[in-house]
Amino acid sequence: MKRVLLHLFVLTYGSLIFAEVNLVLRASHKKSPRLEEMHKTKRKNPLTLNKSKAF
């Protein structure tokens, strides 16, 4: 009986941690200024645009 309870506890706790990490990663991905700057420079830079069209 103890093993079953422990297993359930680990499963629920693990899934909660996973969900929390997922949320944090999503939030940091959306709101990080460095990524936004990279996207802006990629759009402005003609060299990267030409490379992406070539491939």
C-alpha positions, 0 to 999 in steps of 0.5 A: 500500500505504501508503494502505491501511495508513493508512486501516486505522490511522485507522479502528481508531484512530477507532473506539477513540476513539469507543468511549472517548468513548462509555464516558466519556459513559455513566459521567458520565451515570450518576454525575453528582450534578447530573442525579440532583438534577434528576430528584429535584426534577422528581419532587417538583415538582408544577408540572412534573408538571402540565405534562408531563401537559398535553402 
